[in-house]
Amino acid sequence: MLAQAKTKKEYQKVMVEMLSSMDSGLEDEKSQRLQSK
């Protein structure tokens, strides 16, 4: 995925997308934990 980023701008965009997807994944995990209690 990172290898596809040819320019710094593309690289930053990829990083932001990765981070946002990670954040949403963590949020999903948190909400699932709260619901299971």
MOPAC internal coordinates of N, CA, C and O (Angstrom, degrees):
PM7 1SCF
backbone

  N    0.0000 0     0.00 0     0.00 0    0    0    0
  C    1.4662 1     0.00 0     0.00 0    1    0    0
  C    1.5274 1   109.90 1     0.00 0    2    1    0
  O    1.2310 1   120.26 1   130.84 1    3    2    1
  N    1.3275 1   117.11 1   -49.16 1    3    2    1
  C    1.4650 1   120.20 1  -179.71 1    5    3    2
  C    1.5234 1   110.88 1   -67.37 1    6    5    3
  O    1.2310 1   120.57 1   150.32 1    7    6    5
  N    1.3265 1   116.52 1   -29.68 1    7    6    5
  C    1.4608 1   120.14 1  -178.95 1    9    7    6
  C    1.5207 1   111.50 1   -64.94 1   10    9    7
  O    1.2310 1   120.55 1   157.43 1   11   10    9
  N    1.3288 1   116.56 1   -22.57 1   11   10    9
  C    1.4658 1   119.96 1  -179.24 1   13   11   10
  C    1.5244 1   111.71 1   -77.38 1   14   13   11
  O    1.2310 1   120.31 1   159.90 1   15   14   13
  N    1.3327 1   117.01 1   -20.10 1   15   14   13
  C    1.4649 1   120.46 1  -177.97 1   17   15   14
  C    1.5246 1   109.57 1   -76.91 1   18   17   15
  O    1.2310 1   120.70 1   -76.64 1   19   18   17
  N    1.3249 1   116.26 1   103.36 1   19   18   17
  C    1.4708 1   120.47 1  -176.73 1   21   19   18
  C    1.5194 1   111.38 1   -83.49 1   22   21   19
  O    1.2310 1   120.40 1   144.48 1   23   22   21
  N    1.3071 1   116.84 1   -35.52 1   23   22   21
  C    1.4612 1   119.84 1  -178.81 1   25   23   22
  C    1.5220 1   110.25 1  -109.78 1   26   25   23
  O    1.2310 1   121.17 1   -15.57 1   27   26   25
  N    1.3090 1   115.38 1   164.43 1   27   26   25
  C    1.4630 1   120.39 1  -179.83 1   29   27   26
  C    1.5257 1   110.47 1   -62.34 1   30   29   27
  O    1.2310 1   120.88 1   142.95 1   31   30   29
  N    1.3234 1   115.92 1   -37.05 1   31   30   29
  C    1.4673 1   120.73 1  -179.82 1   33   31   30
  C    1.5239 1   110.12 1   -62.88 1   34   33   31
  O    1.2310 1   120.73 1   133.81 1   35   34   33
  N    1.3151 1   116.22 1   -46.19 1   35   34   33
  C    1.4622 1   120.30 1   179.27 1   37   35   34
  C    1.5220 1   110.27 1   -62.56 1   38   37   35
  O    1.2310 1   121.06 1   138.76 1   39   38   37
  N    1.3342 1   115.59 1   -41.24 1   39   38   37
  C    1.4579 1   121.18 1  -179.46 1   41   39   38
  C    1.5259 1   110.14 1   -60.11 1   42   41   39
  O    1.2310 1   120.90 1   133.68 1   43   42   41
  N    1.3326 1   115.88 1   -46.32 1   43   42   41
  C    1.4667 1   120.35 1   179.65 1   45   43   42
  C    1.5272 1   110.60 1   -61.97 1   46   45   43
  O    1.2310 1   120.95 1   138.97 1   47   46   45
  N    1.3172 1   115.78 1   -41.03 1   47   46   45
  C    1.4716 1   120.50 1  -179.82 1   49   47   46
  C    1.5300 1   110.16 1   -61.29 1   50   49   47
  O    1.2310 1   121.13 1   136.06 1   51   50   49
  N    1.3258 1   115.45 1   -43.94 1   51   50   49
  C    1.4658 1   120.28 1   179.31 1   53   51   50
  C    1.5258 1   110.55 1   -62.73 1   54   53   51
  O    1.2310 1   120.81 1   137.06 1   55   54   53
  N    1.3317 1   116.05 1   -42.94 1   55   54   53
  C    1.4622 1   120.59 1  -179.89 1   57   55   54
  C    1.5237 1   110.68 1   -61.25 1   58   57   55
  O    1.2310 1   120.93 1   135.38 1   59   58   57
  N    1.3330 1   115.82 1   -44.62 1   59   58   57
  C    1.4683 1   120.62 1  -179.96 1   61   59   58
  C    1.5259 1   110.09 1   -61.27 1   62   61   59
  O    1.2310 1   120.75 1   137.28 1   63   62   61
  N    1.3280 1   116.18 1   -42.72 1   63   62   61
  C    1.4644 1   119.74 1   179.99 1   65   63   62
  C    1.5251 1   110.91 1   -64.05 1   66   65   63
  O    1.2310 1   121.04 1   138.58 1   67   66   65
  N    1.3348 1   115.62 1   -41.42 1   67   66   65
  C    1.4584 1   120.17 1   178.85 1   69   67   66
  C    1.5243 1   110.50 1   -62.00 1   70   69   67
  O    1.2310 1   121.03 1   133.06 1   71   70   69
  N    1.3323 1   115.64 1   -46.94 1   71   70   69
  C    1.4623 1   120.29 1  -178.28 1   73   71   70
  C    1.5224 1   111.12 1   -63.64 1   74   73   71
  O    1.2310 1   120.42 1   137.16 1   75   74   73
  N    1.3212 1   116.80 1   -42.84 1   75   74   73
  C    1.4685 1   119.96 1  -178.09 1   77   75   74
  C    1.5332 1   110.26 1   -66.25 1   78   77   75
  O    1.2310 1   120.40 1   142.51 1   79   78   77
  N    1.3280 1   116.83 1   -37.49 1   79   78   77
  C    1.4626 1   119.30 1   179.13 1   81   79   78
  C    1.5245 1   110.03 1   -69.23 1   82   81   79
  O    1.2310 1   120.63 1   144.54 1   83   82   81
  N    1.3388 1   116.41 1   -35.46 1   83   82   81
  C    1.4608 1   120.65 1   176.78 1   85   83   82
  C    1.5215 1   109.97 1   -65.54 1   86   85   83
  O    1.2310 1   120.73 1   135.36 1   87   86   85
  N    1.3314 1   116.22 1   -44.64 1   87   86   85
  C    1.4651 1   121.27 1  -179.47 1   89   87   86
  C    1.5265 1   110.44 1   -60.61 1   90   89   87
  O    1.2310 1   120.30 1   134.23 1   91   90   89
  N    1.3159 1   117.04 1   -45.77 1   91   90   89
  C    1.4633 1   120.06 1  -178.85 1   93   91   90
  C    1.5279 1   109.59 1   -64.53 1   94   93   91
  O    1.2310 1   120.50 1   145.06 1   95   94   93
  N    1.3268 1   116.65 1   -34.94 1   95   94   93
  C    1.4591 1   120.49 1   177.54 1   97   95   94
  C    1.5129 1   110.81 1   -64.13 1   98   97   95
  O    1.2310 1   120.65 1   137.45 1   99   98   97
  N    1.3313 1   116.36 1   -42.55 1   99   98   97
  C    1.4588 1   120.83 1   178.88 1  101   99   98
  C    1.5161 1   110.44 1   -65.28 1  102  101   99
  O    1.2310 1   120.34 1   138.91 1  103  102  101
  N    1.3192 1   116.96 1   -41.09 1  103  102  101
  C    1.4703 1   120.84 1   179.28 1  105  103  102
  C    1.5277 1   109.94 1   -61.40 1  106  105  103
  O    1.2310 1   120.50 1   137.97 1  107  106  105
  N    1.3230 1   116.65 1   -42.03 1  107  106  105
  C    1.4618 1   120.62 1   179.17 1  109  107  106
  C    1.5252 1   109.83 1   -60.92 1  110  109  107
  O    1.2310 1   120.99 1   137.89 1  111  110  109
  N    1.3361 1   115.71 1   -42.11 1  111  110  109
  C    1.4599 1   121.04 1  -179.33 1  113  111  110
  C    1.5235 1   110.18 1   -62.39 1  114  113  111
  O    1.2310 1   120.86 1   135.43 1  115  114  113
  N    1.3294 1   115.97 1   -44.57 1  115  114  113
  C    1.4709 1   121.29 1  -179.73 1  117  115  114
  C    1.5251 1   110.35 1   -60.72 1  118  117  115
  O    1.2310 1   120.20 1   131.14 1  119  118  117
  N    1.3191 1   117.23 1   -48.86 1  119  118  117
  C    1.4666 1   120.77 1  -177.03 1  121  119  118
  C    1.5296 1   110.13 1   -63.83 1  122  121  119
  O    1.2310 1   120.26 1   143.21 1  123  122  121
  N    1.3307 1   117.11 1   -36.79 1  123  122  121
  C    1.4614 1   120.13 1   178.83 1  125  123  122
  C    1.5243 1   109.92 1   -65.27 1  126  125  123
  O    1.2310 1   120.29 1   139.40 1  127  126  125
  N    1.3271 1   117.06 1   -40.60 1  127  126  125
  C    1.4666 1   121.11 1   179.53 1  129  127  126
  C    1.5202 1   110.14 1   -63.36 1  130  129  127
  O    1.2310 1   120.69 1   137.08 1  131  130  129
  N    1.3419 1   116.29 1   -42.92 1  131  130  129
  C    1.4609 1   120.01 1  -178.85 1  133  131  130
  C    1.5265 1   110.48 1   -64.46 1  134  133  131
  O    1.2310 1   120.63 1   140.74 1  135  134  133
  N    1.3265 1   116.39 1   -39.26 1  135  134  133
  C    1.4644 1   120.31 1  -178.12 1  137  135  134
  C    1.5267 1   111.07 1   -69.95 1  138  137  135
  O    1.2310 1   120.00 1   146.84 1  139  138  137
  N    1.3280 1   117.61 1   -33.16 1  139  138  137
  C    1.4625 1   121.15 1  -175.84 1  141  139  138
  C    1.5267 1   111.69 1   -73.60 1  142  141  139
  O    1.2310 1   120.00 1   160.54 1  143  142  141
  N    1.3249 1   117.61 1   -19.46 1  143  142  141
  C    1.4735 1   120.39 1  -178.78 1  145  143  142
  C    1.5193 1   111.38 1   -72.80 1  146  145  143
  O    1.2310 1   120.10 1   180.00 1  147  146  145

